[in-house]
Amino acid sequence: MHGISKTLTEMTLVERSSLLETVADALEASADEAEEHGDATFVTNSMCVANTIRGMSCNLGAADLAAAELLLEQGIMLMHAHANRNKPTSLH
């Protein structure tokens, strides 16, 4: 698994679908964790992005790659922002 990374264009349809499913699963897991902490806004946003990604994963053709890439970026950044928002930052 430490091979050279591929772009969505270079991936097979199976690889693309797998990546989309993995990100959607991670968003749902993050939503479950946020729900335990009472963060309803993140739960809603995360589940909406996850469901949109899942909707794309079954019909992902070459024409949809730009939209899929954008959704993947948004999903990953959403999880990243949520994970880091309560961490203290230091100014030097």
Secondary structure, DSSP 8 states (H G I E B T S, - for coil): --S----TTTS-HHHHHHHHHHHHHHHHHHHHHHHHTT-HHHHHHHHHHHHHHHHHHTT--GGGHHHHHHHHHHHHHHHHHHHHTTS-----
